[in-house]
């Protein structure tokens, strides 16, 4: 008679609440590689390999602590293929009287877990995930009664509550946000350091062989796997970011360079989102670097804002608004995801580079995701369901709680402005300013119309024109709409004609 403590694949933390007061003599831990989770969308090969390898390494650490762990591998003959099947099987074998699990990261998983008590006639306890710095109750209390749920104001409250980058009651530097200093293009003479890489061990090699065999039809490349798969390795990634890249992270966090997918970013979202690192320790190390004079304030504040602000905020928003949030489509977008998103066969070099690097690495940094891939999805009117699924599939740090608010709210404005105050739409001039992609493109970024013009140029105005009824009164879009309204009828007709030609080619699967 004992307790079953289920550990999910994004809960690889020894401080997990479901492990508190664990009795090694009576309790059983369960971890399982289940078909249902690996295939409910066709996750990137590297994403599956990363999660399975990290799970198996974490399992070894739990066994080394003397805990009773039942670990089901994907190929195990009696693998039931689902969390429920594995839980039910172990409950029957070990005479379990209670099930304990830390709050999962996805609504559908929570709904499934909440049905187990009735199905199994066993008490189920879902414990708070205190690895996050804001509880779901705290976020709900902050959001209550507010007309606008802006991240910036939530972020300020979090800074005060945790006293990060504060001088007494004031923010360090007398400003909460240094984002305006973080928009520089990378100078030609600068070359970002390579990401931290690790050799493949026996456990990871076994997983890579499994993924190559069982998931060969999934998106992405499996070669050159070098991710951290243990907490010790993840700490090395964090240390090397602080020492090598944080100093330049602020200035160049929005920059994009062909052949440089990693830039000065931290590359720790994989490890934060699966539990190998905690947000508190990450923030503390970054702040220490500032206090010690090793990194400038704009870099440290910008980094902390991503972890303490955006990451905590989107998680709170997800749980506050689900399940209705999943069906939001404010702009009534209906176009299917183009096939080139799965193969990078496009003449638009910016999209080609970002999709190619996503396929290779299961990673792209946040501006590539937002202002290249997401910008196109927004301008082209791609359906939120298809865009959400693509982002969930292709990135190794993507779990629904973090992916959906960023896509539905930030990228597609599908929630009507709940998350973002305006759509993040941009023409080719922004891409040209922040990257070197346009220099190697078949299209001409300086051309506004015609067969050789950058499609982002006319699609930007077409997007504003066709969504004028819903966006025309947005105060943050006043200037572009004034420009649009002052265009001649001939100019607007040319924009519509170019856009229609482009969309027709897209629908016919022509190379655009």
C-alpha positions, -999 to 999 in steps of 0.1 A, spaced: 0 0 0 17 33 -11 16 64 -32 23 66 -69 42 97 -79 40 105 -116 68 125 -132 61 140 -166 87 147 -193 89 184 -185 92 178 -148 129 168 -145 136 186 -113 146 170 -80 127 198 -62 94 188 -77 65 191 -54 52 156 -62 85 143 -47 80 160 -14 77 136 16 84 106 -7 88 74 13 114 52 -5 100 21 13 64 25 3 61 49 -27 66 43 -63 78 68 -89 66 65 -125 81 79 -157 70 67 -191 79 73 -228 44 69 -242 32 69 -278 3 92 -271 26 121 -260 53 115 -286 28 114 -315 -3 135 -307 15 160 -330 45 149 -350 72 165 -329 106 173 -344 130 144 -342 155 163 -321 127 174 -297 117 138 -290 154 127 -287 161 155 -263 132 148 -240 136 110 -240 173 113 -233 168 139 -205 141 117 -190 164 86 -190 193 105 -174 170 119 -148 157 84 -140 192 73 -134 196 101 -109 164 92 -91 175 55 -88 209 67 -74 189 84 -46 175 50 -37 139 58 -49 116 31 -63 112 41 -99 93 23 -126 105 36 -160 87 25 -191 107 28 -223 91 34 -256 100 -1 -269 90 -20 -237 67 -49 -247 40 -40 -222 40 -2 -227 4 8 -227 10 38 -249 -6 64 -226 -1 80 -192 -34 65 -180 -25 31 -192 8 31 -174 -6 46 -142 -34 20 -142 -10 -9 -147 13 2 -119 -16 9 -96 -28 -26 -100 6 -42 -96 17 -23 -65 -16 -18 -47 -15 20 -49 -38 40 -27 -30 75 -38 -16 92 -70 4 124 -67 14 146 -97 28 181 -100 5 204 -121 11 196 -158 20 221 -184 -9 214 -208 -46 217 -203 -54 184 -221 -31 165 -198 -46 181 -167 -81 172 -179 -70 136 -184 -54 134 -149 -85 149 -133 -105 120 -147 -84 93 -131 -99 94 -96 -132 83 -109 -118 58 -134 -94 41 -110 -113 48 -77 -80 61 -63 -74 96 -47 -55 119 -71 -37 149 -58 -24 176 -82 2 198 -65 12 233 -74 43 236 -97 64 259 -75 92 260 -100 74 290 -115 78 323 -96 41 333 -99 15 308 -89 -16 305 -110 -36 320 -82 -13 349 -79 -15 356 -117 -53 353 -115 -54 378 -87 -32 402 -106 -54 399 -137 -87 403 -118 -106 435 -127 -80 447 -152 -92 459 -186 -58 451 -202 -35 423 -192 -2 439 -203 30 419 -196 49 451 -188 28 458 -157 29 422 -146 67 422 -150 71 453 -128 51 436 -101 72 405 -103 104 426 -100 91 442 -69 78 409 -54 112 391 -59 134 422 -56 152 415 -88 172 444 -103 158 468 -76 174 496 -57 151 499 -27 116 506 -42 130 517 -76 143 498 -106 180 498 -111 189 525 -136 156 543 -129 139 524 -158 119 492 -158 126 484 -195 157 490 -217 142 473 -248 149 504 -269 186 498 -265 184 462 -277 177 466 -314 211 468 -331 221 449 -362 252 428 -358 284 445 -371 302 426 -399 334 422 -378 316 405 -349 313 367 -347 291 352 -320 306 322 -300 295 287 -308 268 272 -285 279 249 -257 279 213 -271 282 179 -254 293 145 -266 267 118 -271 268 91 -244 254 56 -244 220 66 -232 216 94 -258 229 71 -286 203 45 -277 176 72 -279 188 86 -312 186 51 -327 151 47 -313 140 81 -328 156 74 -362 137 41 -364 103 50 -349 99 86 -359 116 87 -393 86 105 -410 87 134 -384 100 168 -393 136 179 -388 171 165 -388 185 142 -361 222 146 -370 246 167 -349 227 163 -316 246 182 -290 221 194 -264 226 191 -226 206 162 -213 214 164 -175 212 192 -149 250 193 -146 253 199 -184 225 225 -184 243 244 -156 274 245 -179 252 260 -207 240 287 -183 275 294 -170 289 298 -205 261 321 -215 268 343 -186 305 343 -192 305 345 -231 273 359 -245 254 379 -219 275 410 -224 263 413 -260 229 397 -256 211 430 -250 225 450 -280 220 422 -305 191 401 -292 170 412 -322 197 407 -348 196 379 -374 226 367 -395 226 340 -421 245 310 -409 244 322 -373 213 306 -357 224 308 -321 238 344 -320 242 358 -284 211 341 -270 212 319 -239 199 286 -255 185 276 -220 148 276 -229 151 238 -235 163 233 -200 140 258 -182 109 243 -198 118 207 -190 129 214 -155 167 209 -156 171 246 -147 149 268 -126 140 304 -134 151 317 -100 187 304 -103 189 317 -139 178 352 -129 201 353 -99 231 345 -120 223 372 -146 217 398 -119 250 388 -102 268 394 -135 254 429 -136 262 437 -99 297 423 -104 303 445 -135 305 416 -159 274 425 -181 256 458 -189 222 467 -175 204 466 -209 215 430 -215 207 418 -180 174 435 -178 164 423 -213 173 387 -203 155 388 -170 124 403 -186 122 372 -209 124 348 -179 106 368 -152 83 387 -174 73 368 -206 78 333 -194 57 337 -162 32 359 -179 23 336 -208 20 306 -185 -4 326 -163 -24 338 -193 -26 303 -207 -42 288 -176 -64 318 -170 -80 317 -205 -80 280 -214 -98 261 -229 -115 290 -249 -81 305 -258 -74 275 -280 -102 285 -305 -95 322 -307 -94 336 -343 -101 374 -340 -89 382 -376 -108 352 -390 -77 338 -407 -84 308 -429 -54 301 -452 -37 267 -448 0 265 -438 21 265 -469 40 233 -477 73 252 -477 71 255 -438 79 218 -438 107 219 -463 121 255 -467 116 255 -505 109 292 -509 126 320 -528 121 343 -497 156 339 -482 146 350 -447 119 323 -445 142 298 -461 170 304 -436 147 303 -405 129 271 -416 162 255 -426 178 263 -392 146 252 -374 148 218 -392 185 215 -383 184 226 -347 148 224 -334 156 260 -324 152 295 -337 156 326 -316 127 348 -307 129 374 -334 132 347 -361 101 331 -346 82 364 -343 93 388 -371 101 363 -399 81 331 -395 53 347 -374 52 379 -394 46 359 -426 19 338 -409 2 370 -398 4 388 -431 -7 357 -451 -37 351 -428 -27 315 -419 -52 297 -397 -42 298 -359 -48 260 -355 -22 252 -382 3 278 -370 0 267 -334 6 231 -344 36 239 -365 53 259 -336 45 231 -312 60 205 -335 92 221 -346 108 236 -314 123 216 -287 113 241 -260 77 242 -271 50 231 -247 14 243 -252 14 266 -222 43 286 -236 37 281 -273 0 290 -276 0 325 -260 30 334 -280 15 323 -313 -22 330 -308 -16 363 -289 18 377 -299 23 364 -334 -12 362 -349 -32 387 -328 -59 360 -328 -70 369 -293 -79 404 -304 -54 422 -283 -56 404 -250 -18 398 -250 -4 423 -274 -15 459 -279 -11 457 -317 -2 430 -343 35 426 -349 33 431 -386 63 444 -406 74 449 -442 107 439 -457 124 471 -445 124 458 -409 139 425 -420 165 443 -440 174 465 -411 178 436 -385 193 410 -408 216 402 -438 190 379 -453 179 403 -480 213 404 -496 210 368 -508 173 369 -517 157 364 -551 134 393 -543 144 429 -541 136 444 -507 137 480 -521 109 471 -547 74 477 -533 54 461 -561 58 438 -591 72 403 -596 106 411 -581 94 429 -551 98 415 -516 64 399 -508 65 412 -473 62 448 -487 29 444 -505 16 417 -481 20 442 -452 -3 468 -467 -27 441 -480 -29 428 -444 -38 463 -431 -63 469 -459 -82 437 -455 -83 439 -417 -92 476 -416 -126 471 -400 -110 453 -370 -77 471 -368 -84 506 -382 -91 521 -348 -61 506 -330 -42 537 -316 -8 520 -322 -16 516 -359 -26 552 -365 4 561 -386 3 532 -411 -34 535 -415 -30 572 -423 -4 562 -449 -27 536 -463 -57 560 -465 -35 585 -483 -25 561 -510 -40 565 -545 -66 540 -557 -41 528 -583 -15 521 -556 -40 501 -535 -52 482 -565 -16 473 -573 -10 460 -538 -42 439 -540 -32 426 -574 3 416 -563 -11 400 -531 -37 380 -551 -10 367 -575 12 357 -546 -16 339 -527 -28 321 -559 8 308 -564 9 298 -528 -23 278 -530 -11 261 -562 21 251 -544 43 271 -567 77 281 -554 73 317 -541 
